Amino acid sequence: MSDRHQLTDSDSRAQGSDVEPGGPVEEKAPPRRRGRRIALIVLLVVVLLGGGTAVAGGLYYRSVDKSIERVDAFEGVPEESRPQVEAKGAMNIMILGSDSRDPESTGGSRSDTIILAHLPKDRSSAQLISIPRDTWTAVPKSKEGRGGRDAKINAAYAWGGVPLMVQTVEKFSGVRVDNVAMVDFAGFKEIIDALGGVEIDVEKGFTTKYSLIGTRTFEKGRQTMDGAAALDYARERHAFPDGDFARIRHQQQVIKAILDKAASGGVMTSPAKLNSFVRATSDSVAVDKSLSLVDLAMEMRGLRGGNLTFFTCPVKGTGRVGSESVVFPDPARSKTLFDAVRRDSVPEILAISGK
């Protein structure tokens, strides 16, 4: 990932909220570390999986594997506190995202995304569960002694980087995180342009005031968007009464549209298109040290948008804790959902999500 996409720990303290995540933080943030840039999506882990030949695709996957940034996502995570594996062969990937070029950002703030992606043992599908960034939950104490109290879930990154995010998501969900993927959402502009645009069905017409071009109006209905338009569409929250929940839905739409376009647009069978696509993604992506994109790509090369299910972690609603605006999770429904994830019961996961 290039230097322009770096996210420091002080940046992450203000991520995506009107106030600092987790409330006032008296402790000093951990020092800036090379490569600790948090970003968005399973794109490289999912979009690059679709449909090319094993030989030609393998060459590109190995090229990406060598060039992609690696992070130590599990450093200092105590094994004794981690959930046990209940379904051998299934995989759960924590996807962390930010938007380093969001025009709405001020003072170094970033809008962030947390997704738990479940890949079943048979690798025939994927279920992506978005966890709202303002979810109020227990954040474990980091090895530096920060945290150890209830806060917004994205406060974990400010207090302990990726390892504390792993601990916090595992504690919240009870699901063991096998791998971590980080992508800068701003990089989606180049990714989408490399694909020649994507098809998006706009649920409701609106105008955003936070566009890179000043303002942009979206008409209701299906339309082709270039990278800049799709990024503006996925960023907007102020035009909708449900704010961040609308933004989550739109981010999910864009991810699915990219996957569909990559699979159907001949990207995987055209060396020139694939090379352009890989160049557009590699600077925006980082993964943990143990994730093999080659192995995963070969396992999931038949995945398409129709096999990809997106939904949001069950919540009771929004409210306030002191001066903070937060999202309250629904403990009973969330437990049922994550129990199904742990057991790799895809039919139950889809039934719970209403899909």
Phi, psi and chi 1 to 4 in degrees:
 res  aa     phi    psi   chi1   chi2   chi3   chi4
   1 MET       -  137.2  -62.7  166.5   70.4      -
   2 SER   -76.7  162.8   59.6      -      -      -
   3 ASP   -60.8  -29.1  -69.6  -20.2      -      -
   4 ARG   -67.6  -14.9   67.0  177.4  179.5  174.7
   5 HIS  -102.4    8.0  -67.8  142.4      -      -
   6 GLN   -68.5  142.4  -74.3 -169.4  -18.0      -
   7 LEU  -123.9  115.2  171.9   61.1      -      -
   8 THR   -82.4  168.1   65.5      -      -      -
   9 ASP   -66.5  -34.1  -65.6  -58.4      -      -
  10 SER   -67.2  -32.6   59.3      -      -      -
  11 ASP   -60.2  -47.4  -71.6  -24.5      -      -
  12 SER   -69.6  -17.2   66.2      -      -      -
  13 ARG   -65.4  -25.0  -67.9  179.0   61.3 -177.9
  14 ALA  -105.8   16.9      -      -      -      -
  15 GLN   -60.0  122.2  -76.8 -175.4  -30.9      -
  16 GLY    60.7   21.7      -      -      -      -
  17 SER  -140.9  165.9  -57.0      -      -      -
  18 ASP   -74.9  -21.0  -64.6  -30.2      -      -
  19 VAL  -128.1  169.2  -65.3      -      -      -
  20 GLU   -64.2  142.2  -71.2 -175.6  -11.2      -
  21 PRO   -62.5  133.1   23.3  -32.2      -      -
  22 GLY    81.0    5.6      -      -      -      -
  23 GLY    86.7 -174.1      -      -      -      -
  24 PRO   -58.4  134.9  -23.2   33.8      -      -
  25 VAL  -114.5  113.2 -179.7      -      -      -
  26 GLU   -82.3  -31.7  -63.4  179.4   -2.1      -
  27 GLU   -70.0  154.2  -52.4   97.2  -35.0      -
  28 LYS   -73.9  143.2  -67.9 -177.7  179.4  180.0
  29 ALA   -69.1  152.0      -      -      -      -
  30 PRO   -61.6  154.9   17.5  -27.8      -      -
  31 PRO   -63.1  154.8   23.9  -35.1      -      -
  32 ARG   -62.8  135.5  178.5  172.4  179.5  167.3
  33 ARG  -126.1  140.1  -61.0  178.4 -174.7  175.3
  34 ARG   -61.2  132.2  178.7  177.7  175.8   82.5
  35 GLY    87.7   -4.1      -      -      -      -
  36 ARG   -86.9   63.3  -66.9 -107.3  -49.8 -107.0
  37 ARG  -109.0  121.6  -65.3  164.2  -66.2  179.7
  38 ILE   -94.5  139.9 -146.4  172.0      -      -
  39 ALA  -147.8 -162.0      -      -      -      -
  40 LEU  -115.2  124.5  167.7   -8.2      -      -
  41 ILE   136.5  161.0  -91.2   23.6      -      -
  42 VAL   -92.1   20.1   69.7      -      -      -
  43 LEU   -52.9  -55.8 -117.9 -152.8      -      -
  44 LEU   -65.4  -28.6 -160.7   67.3      -      -
  45 VAL   -85.0  -14.3 -175.4      -      -      -
  46 VAL  -121.0  -50.6  171.7      -      -      -
  47 VAL   -62.6  -41.0  172.2      -      -      -
  48 LEU   -71.9   -3.0  -74.1 -179.0      -      -
  49 LEU   -85.1  -16.6  -51.7 -179.8      -      -
  50 GLY   -76.4  134.8      -      -      -      -
  51 GLY    43.1   10.0      -      -      -      -
  52 GLY   -81.5  173.8      -      -      -      -
  53 THR   -72.5  152.2   65.4      -      -      -
  54 ALA   -62.4  -36.8      -      -      -      -
  55 VAL   -73.6  -54.9  175.1      -      -      -
  56 ALA   -64.8  -43.2      -      -      -      -
  57 GLY   -63.1  -40.8      -      -      -      -
  58 GLY   -59.2  -38.2      -      -      -      -
  59 LEU   -62.1  -41.8  -65.8  175.2      -      -
  60 TYR   -70.8  -41.1  -82.4  100.1      -      -
  61 TYR   -60.3  -42.2  -60.0  143.0      -      -
  62 ARG   -66.4  -36.4  -72.6 -178.3  175.8   83.7
  63 SER   -63.1  -43.5  174.0      -      -      -
  64 VAL   -66.6  -43.1  172.9      -      -      -
  65 ASP   -54.4  -38.3 -109.7  -20.9      -      -
  66 LYS   -74.9  -33.0  -69.2  179.6  179.9  178.7
  67 SER   -92.0  -18.6   64.2      -      -      -
  68 ILE   -74.7  145.5 -162.2  169.4      -      -
  69 GLU   -73.7  140.9 -177.8  178.6  -18.5      -
  70 ARG  -113.5  139.9  -61.0  -80.9  173.8  169.1
  71 VAL  -125.9  150.1  -63.1      -      -      -
  72 ASP   -89.0   86.2 -164.4  -17.2      -      -
  73 ALA   -76.3  -16.7      -      -      -      -
  74 PHE  -115.7   14.4  -58.4   96.3      -      -
  75 GLU   -62.5  122.4  178.8 -174.5    6.6      -
  76 GLY    78.0    2.9      -      -      -      -
  77 VAL   -77.0  115.7  177.8      -      -      -
  78 PRO   -68.8  123.3   22.7  -31.1      -      -
  79 GLU   -60.9  -35.6 -178.2   60.2   35.2      -
  80 GLU   -66.1  -19.4   62.6  -87.4   13.4      -
  81 SER   -96.2   -2.5   68.7      -      -      -
  82 ARG   -87.5  149.3  -56.1 -169.5   66.3 -166.5
  83 PRO   -62.7  149.6  -18.9   31.0      -      -
  84 GLN   -81.3  154.7  -64.1  -61.3  -53.5      -
  85 VAL   -77.7  124.8  175.2      -      -      -
  86 GLU  -105.9  -25.9  -67.2 -169.2   25.3      -
  87 ALA  -126.0   94.8      -      -      -      -
  88 LYS   -64.2  135.9  -68.3 -176.0  178.5 -179.8
  89 GLY   100.3  -28.3      -      -      -      -
  90 ALA   -74.9  159.9      -      -      -      -
  91 MET  -136.5  137.5 -178.9 -177.6  -68.7      -
  92 ASN  -121.7  119.1  -61.2  -61.3      -      -
  93 ILE  -111.5  124.0  -57.8  174.3      -      -
  94 MET   -86.0  123.4 -177.6  177.6   72.0      -
  95 ILE  -110.2  123.3  -56.7  157.9      -      -
  96 LEU  -115.9  137.7  -60.1  172.7      -      -
  97 GLY  -141.5  149.8      -      -      -      -
  98 SER  -142.8  171.7   74.1      -      -      -
  99 ASP  -126.2   94.4 -171.2  -13.2      -      -
 100 SER   -70.7  -11.6   64.8      -      -      -
 101 ARG  -123.1   27.2  -73.9  174.8  -79.3  168.4
 102 ASP   -65.5  118.9 -174.1  -12.2      -      -
 103 PRO   -64.9  -15.7   23.2  -33.4      -      -
 104 GLU   -80.0  -16.0 -173.0 -177.1   -9.6      -
 105 SER   -68.8  137.9  -64.3      -      -      -
 106 THR  -136.2  150.8   57.2      -      -      -
 107 GLY    60.2   28.5      -      -      -      -
 108 GLY    83.0    8.2      -      -      -      -
 109 SER   -73.7  158.7   66.1      -      -      -
 110 ARG  -137.1  145.8  -61.2  -69.7 -174.4  -92.6
 111 SER   -93.9  123.7   59.8      -      -      -
 112 ASP  -117.1  163.2   57.7  -33.2      -      -
 113 THR  -134.7  140.6  -62.3      -      -      -
 114 ILE  -128.5  121.4  -54.7  166.4      -      -
 115 ILE  -130.4  135.1  -61.9  174.2      -      -
 116 LEU  -106.3  111.8 -173.6   62.1      -      -
 117 ALA   -98.7  123.1      -      -      -      -
 118 HIS  -102.7  122.3  176.7   69.3      -      -
 119 LEU  -110.1  110.1  -50.8 -178.8      -      -
 120 PRO   -61.1  163.4  -19.6   31.9      -      -
 121 LYS   -56.2  -38.6 -178.7  178.8  180.0  179.3
 122 ASP   -81.7   -4.5   64.7    8.4      -      -
 123 ARG    55.8   26.6  -60.0  -67.2 -167.3  -93.1
 124 SER   -87.4   -8.6   63.8      -      -      -
 125 SER  -159.2  180.0   63.4      -      -      -
 126 ALA  -150.0  140.2      -      -      -      -
 127 GLN  -118.5  121.7  -64.9   77.1   46.7      -
 128 LEU  -111.3  116.5  -79.0   72.1      -      -
 129 ILE  -105.4  114.6  -54.0  168.3      -      -
 130 SER   -82.5  131.7  -66.1      -      -      -
 131 ILE  -108.1  114.6  -58.3  174.4      -      -
 132 PRO   -53.7  137.2  -27.4   36.6      -      -
 133 ARG   -64.2  -23.9   61.7 -172.7 -179.5  174.5
 134 ASP   -95.6   13.9  -69.7  -20.2      -      -
 135 THR   -58.8  127.8  -62.7      -      -      -
 136 TRP   -86.3  119.0 -168.4 -107.5      -      -
 137 THR  -155.9  173.5 -169.7      -      -      -
 138 ALA   -79.8  126.7      -      -      -      -
 139 VAL  -105.7  118.9  176.9      -      -      -
 140 PRO   -61.0  164.8  -21.9   34.3      -      -
 141 LYS   -81.6  134.0 -174.7  173.0  -70.3 -172.9
 142 SER   -76.3  169.6   71.0      -      -      -
 143 LYS   -66.8  -19.5   64.8  178.8 -177.2  178.6
 144 GLU   -85.2   -2.9  -64.4   87.3    3.6      -
 145 GLY    92.0    8.4      -      -      -      -
 146 ARG   -90.5  157.8  -59.7  178.3  178.8   89.7
 147 GLY    83.6 -139.7      -      -      -      -
 148 GLY    74.4   29.7      -      -      -      -
 149 ARG  -158.5  171.3   65.0  178.9  178.3   86.1
 150 ASP   -71.1  141.4  -73.3   -6.3      -      -
 151 ALA  -166.7  175.8      -      -      -      -
 152 LYS   -64.7  143.8  -65.9 -178.9 -179.8 -178.3
 153 ILE   -62.0  -30.2 -164.3  166.5      -      -
 154 ASN   -79.3   -2.1   67.7  -11.8      -      -
 155 ALA   -66.9  -23.2      -      -      -      -
 156 ALA   -58.3  -37.4      -      -      -      -
 157 TYR   -67.1  -39.2 -174.1   80.2      -      -
 158 ALA   -62.6  -35.1      -      -      -      -
 159 TRP   -91.2  -22.0  -68.4  -28.0      -      -
 160 GLY  -156.9   16.1      -      -      -      -
 161 GLY    64.2 -158.5      -      -      -      -
 162 VAL   -61.2  -43.3  178.1      -      -      -
 163 PRO   -57.4  -39.3  -28.8   38.5      -      -
 164 LEU   -72.8  -29.5 -169.6   58.5      -      -
 165 MET   -63.7  -40.6  -78.6  -61.8  -58.7      -
 166 VAL   -59.4  -49.5  169.5      -      -      -
 167 GLN   -59.9  -42.0  -71.7 -178.7  -99.4      -
 168 THR   -68.5  -44.5  -57.0      -      -      -
 169 VAL   -66.5  -38.2  169.2      -      -      -
 170 GLU   -65.6  -41.3  -72.3 -171.0  -23.8      -
 171 LYS   -66.1  -40.5 -176.3  177.4 -179.3   64.2
 172 PHE   -66.9  -42.5  172.9   73.6      -      -
 173 SER   -97.8  -26.1   66.1      -      -      -
 174 GLY    75.5    8.9      -      -      -      -
 175 VAL  -102.9  133.2  173.8      -      -      -
 176 ARG   -75.9  129.5 -172.8 -179.1 -179.2   92.0
 177 VAL   -87.2  118.8  172.8      -      -      -
 178 ASP   -87.4  -36.0  -60.3  -58.5      -      -
 179 ASN  -146.8  165.0  -64.3  101.2      -      -
 180 VAL  -130.4  135.5  175.0      -      -      -
 181 ALA  -125.0  137.8      -      -      -      -
 182 MET  -131.3  129.7  -60.7  173.8  -74.2      -
 183 VAL  -139.6  137.5 -174.2      -      -      -
 184 ASP   -79.8  115.8 -172.6  -20.1      -      -
 185 PHE   -61.4  -29.1 -161.5   36.2      -      -
 186 ALA   -61.6  -27.1      -      -      -      -
 187 GLY   -68.9  -11.2      -      -      -      -
 188 PHE   -63.8  -24.2  -87.4   25.0      -      -
 189 LYS   -58.6  -50.5  176.6 -177.8 -179.1  -62.7
 190 GLU   -67.6  -37.1  -72.4   76.5   19.6      -
 191 ILE   -62.2  -46.9  -67.2  169.8      -      -
 192 ILE   -67.4  -40.0  -68.5  168.5      -      -
 193 ASP   -64.0  -35.3  -73.8  -19.9      -      -
 194 ALA   -64.9  -25.9      -      -      -      -
 195 LEU   -87.8   -7.3  -68.6  172.3      -      -
 196 GLY    83.2   23.0      -      -      -      -
 197 GLY    95.2  165.6      -      -      -      -
 198 VAL  -134.2  157.1  -67.4      -      -      -
 199 GLU   -93.6  125.0  -66.9  -68.8  -41.2      -
 200 ILE  -128.5  134.6  -60.8  -69.1      -      -
 201 ASP   -97.2  103.9 -169.1   -0.5      -      -
 202 VAL   -76.2  120.7  178.1      -      -      -
 203 GLU   -71.2  -31.6   60.0 -178.2  -28.8      -
 204 LYS  -153.7  132.0  171.6 -171.5  174.5 -177.3
 205 GLY   -64.7  142.9      -      -      -      -
 206 PHE  -161.2  165.1   66.5   91.8      -      -
 207 THR  -120.5  129.7  -62.8      -      -      -
 208 THR  -100.6  138.7  176.7      -      -      -
 209 LYS   -97.5    3.1  -60.9  177.9 -179.0  178.6
 210 TYR  -115.0   34.2  -61.4   96.5      -      -
 211 SER   -83.3  156.0  169.8      -      -      -
 212 LEU   -66.1  -19.6  -68.6  172.4      -      -
 213 ILE  -101.4   10.6   61.9  172.8      -      -
 214 GLY   107.4  -77.7      -      -      -      -
 215 THR  -135.5  154.7   62.3      -      -      -
 216 ARG  -146.5  135.1 -170.0 -168.7  -62.4  -89.4
 217 THR  -106.9  132.3  -63.0      -      -      -
 218 PHE  -110.6  126.0  -66.7   89.6      -      -
 219 GLU   -86.4  149.7  -58.3  -65.5  -24.6      -
 220 LYS   -65.6  142.2 -179.6  179.2  178.8 -179.9
 221 GLY   118.2  174.7      -      -      -      -
 222 ARG   -78.9  136.5 -169.0  165.4 -175.3   82.9
 223 GLN  -158.3  159.3   54.1 -153.0  -94.1      -
 224 THR   -91.9  130.7  -59.9      -      -      -
 225 MET  -119.7  138.6  -63.6 -175.5 -171.3      -
 226 ASP   -80.5 -177.9   63.1   12.0      -      -
 227 GLY   -62.0  -42.5      -      -      -      -
 228 ALA   -65.0  -43.2      -      -      -      -
 229 ALA   -66.7  -43.5      -      -      -      -
 230 ALA   -63.9  -36.3      -      -      -      -
 231 LEU   -68.3  -42.3 -164.0   54.7      -      -
 232 ASP   -60.5  -41.7  -74.0  -16.5      -      -
 233 TYR   -62.3  -43.2  176.9   74.8      -      -
 234 ALA   -75.4  -20.2      -      -      -      -
 235 ARG   -83.1  -29.0  -77.8  169.0  169.1  161.9
 236 GLU   -67.0  134.7  179.0   58.8   38.9      -
 237 ARG  -135.0  -25.4   63.5 -172.3  174.4   94.1
 238 HIS   -69.4  -24.5  -61.2  -75.5      -      -
 239 ALA   -80.9    0.3      -      -      -      -
 240 PHE  -126.6  140.1  -59.4   90.3      -      -
 241 PRO   -63.1  -26.7   19.8  -31.3      -      -
 242 ASP   -98.2   14.3   54.4   -9.5      -      -
 243 GLY    45.7 -112.4      -      -      -      -
 244 ASP   -62.3  -28.4  -82.9  -18.6      -      -
 245 PHE   -67.9  -35.9  -67.1   97.5      -      -
 246 ALA   -65.9  -40.9      -      -      -      -
 247 ARG   -63.1  -39.3  179.2  158.3   57.3 -177.0
 248 ILE   -60.4  -45.4  -73.1  172.8      -      -
 249 ARG   -59.7  -42.5  -70.0 -165.1  -55.9  -86.9
 250 HIS   -70.3  -38.2  -65.0  167.6      -      -
 251 GLN   -60.0  -42.7  -71.8  174.9  -12.1      -
 252 GLN   -62.5  -40.4  -67.6  170.9  -13.9      -
 253 GLN   -59.7  -44.5  -84.2 -173.9  -73.6      -
 254 VAL   -66.3  -41.7  171.5      -      -      -
 255 ILE   -59.1  -48.1  -62.7  165.9      -      -
 256 LYS   -63.3  -40.4 -174.7  176.7 -176.5  -62.5
 257 ALA   -64.4  -38.3      -      -      -      -
 258 ILE   -64.4  -44.9  -67.7  172.5      -      -
 259 LEU   -60.6  -46.1  177.7   59.7      -      -
 260 ASP   -61.6  -43.1  -73.6  -19.5      -      -
 261 LYS   -68.5  -40.4 -176.3   62.8  177.3  -70.6
 262 ALA   -63.9  -37.4      -      -      -      -
 263 ALA   -76.9  -32.7      -      -      -      -
 264 SER  -100.2  -13.5   64.9      -      -      -
 265 GLY   -94.6   13.9      -      -      -      -
 266 GLY    76.0   14.4      -      -      -      -
 267 VAL   -63.9  -43.6  174.3      -      -      -
 268 MET   -73.8  -17.7  -63.0  -54.7  161.5      -
 269 THR  -105.2    0.0   56.3      -      -      -
 270 SER  -114.9  110.0  167.3      -      -      -
 271 PRO   -54.5  -39.6  -27.5   36.5      -      -
 272 ALA   -65.9  -46.6      -      -      -      -
 273 LYS   -65.6  -41.9  -71.3 -176.4  178.6  180.0
 274 LEU   -64.5  -40.5 -175.6   55.8      -      -
 275 ASN   -62.3  -42.5 -176.8   60.2      -      -
 276 SER   -62.9  -41.7  176.4      -      -      -
 277 PHE   -65.7  -44.2 -179.8   77.7      -      -
 278 VAL   -63.2  -42.7  167.8      -      -      -
 279 ARG   -61.4  -36.9  -73.6  177.9  179.9  -85.4
 280 ALA   -71.5  -27.3      -      -      -      -
 281 THR   -94.3  -31.1   59.3      -      -      -
 282 SER   -62.9  -34.1   59.8      -      -      -
 283 ASP   -73.4  -15.0  -77.2  -12.8      -      -
 284 SER  -104.4    2.4  -60.6      -      -      -
 285 VAL  -121.2  142.6  178.1      -      -      -
 286 ALA  -141.5  146.9      -      -      -      -
 287 VAL  -136.4  166.3  -61.5      -      -      -
 288 ASP   -70.7  166.4   69.8   85.9      -      -
 289 LYS   -68.0  -22.5  -68.0 -178.0  177.1  179.7
 290 SER   -96.2   -8.6   66.5      -      -      -
 291 LEU   -77.3  119.8 -179.0   59.4      -      -
 292 SER   -98.0  107.6  170.8      -      -      -
 293 LEU   -67.3  -31.5  -64.8  177.9      -      -
 294 VAL   -63.9  -50.8  174.9      -      -      -
 295 ASP   -62.3  -44.3  -68.2  -14.4      -      -
 296 LEU   -67.2  -38.3 -168.8   57.6      -      -
 297 ALA   -61.9  -43.1      -      -      -      -
 298 MET   -66.0  -35.6  -67.2  -58.0  101.2      -
 299 GLU   -70.1  -32.1  -69.4  177.3   13.4      -
 300 MET  -119.6   26.0  -59.2 -168.9   67.2      -
 301 ARG   -67.2  -14.2   58.3 -176.0  177.3  -88.9
 302 GLY   -94.6    2.3      -      -      -      -
 303 LEU   -67.8  136.6 -170.0   67.0      -      -
 304 ARG  -131.5  170.9  -62.4  -68.0 -174.8  -86.8
 305 GLY   -57.1  -32.0      -      -      -      -
 306 GLY   -68.5  -18.2      -      -      -      -
 307 ASN   -97.3    3.0  -51.9  117.7      -      -
 308 LEU  -106.7  123.3 -151.0   62.4      -      -
 309 THR  -117.2  128.8  -53.5      -      -      -
 310 PHE  -112.8  139.1  -63.7   88.5      -      -
 311 PHE  -157.8  173.6   45.4   99.1      -      -
 312 THR  -111.7  141.5  -58.0      -      -      -
 313 CYS   -54.6  134.7 -177.0      -      -      -
 314 PRO   -58.0  135.9  -24.0   34.7      -      -
 315 VAL  -132.2  158.6  -58.0      -      -      -
 316 LYS   -89.0  -23.1  -74.1 -173.1  172.4 -180.0
 317 GLY   142.9 -168.3      -      -      -      -
 318 THR  -109.6  162.9   58.9      -      -      -
 319 GLY  -174.1 -160.4      -      -      -      -
 320 ARG  -129.3  142.7  -57.3 -163.1   72.2   81.7
 321 VAL  -123.3  105.8  175.4      -      -      -
 322 GLY    63.5 -123.5      -      -      -      -
 323 SER   -93.2    1.8   62.0      -      -      -
 324 GLU   -98.4  141.4  -62.5 -174.5   82.7      -
 325 SER   -90.2  122.9  176.3      -      -      -
 326 VAL  -132.8  167.9  -55.2      -      -      -
 327 VAL  -110.7  127.1  173.2      -      -      -
 328 PHE   -95.3  120.5  -65.7  110.6      -      -
 329 PRO   -71.0  159.7   27.0  -34.1      -      -
 330 ASP   -97.8  100.6 -173.8  -39.6      -      -
 331 PRO   -59.3  -42.7  -22.8   34.1      -      -
 332 ALA   -67.1  -49.4      -      -      -      -
 333 ARG   -68.3  -36.1  -67.9  170.1   59.8 -151.0
 334 SER   -65.3  -40.8  -65.4      -      -      -
 335 LYS   -61.8  -43.1 -177.7  178.9 -174.7  -57.7
 336 THR   -61.3  -43.5  -58.7      -      -      -
 337 LEU   -62.9  -52.2  170.1   62.1      -      -
 338 PHE   -71.8  -26.6  -69.9  122.4      -      -
 339 ASP   -60.8  -41.7  -81.1  -12.2      -      -
 340 ALA   -65.9  -37.7      -      -      -      -
 341 VAL   -63.6  -45.8  171.6      -      -      -
 342 ARG   -59.5  -37.0  -78.8 -163.4  -59.6  -86.1
 343 ARG   -86.9   -0.3  -68.8 -177.4  -75.8  104.7
 344 ASP    59.9   39.5 -167.5   25.6      -      -
 345 SER   -97.5   86.2  178.5      -      -      -
 346 VAL   -60.3  -43.3  174.4      -      -      -
 347 PRO   -56.9  -38.6  -27.1   36.8      -      -
 348 GLU   -69.4  -40.1  -70.8 -175.4   57.9      -
 349 ILE   -59.4  -46.2  -62.2  171.3      -      -
 350 LEU   -68.0  -35.7  -62.7 -178.7      -      -
 351 ALA   -66.5  -41.4      -      -      -      -
 352 ILE   -65.2  -38.0  -65.8  166.1      -      -
 353 SER   -80.4   -8.3   66.7      -      -      -
 354 GLY    78.1   16.7      -      -      -      -
 355 LYS   -90.1      -  -58.4  -64.4 -177.1  179.9
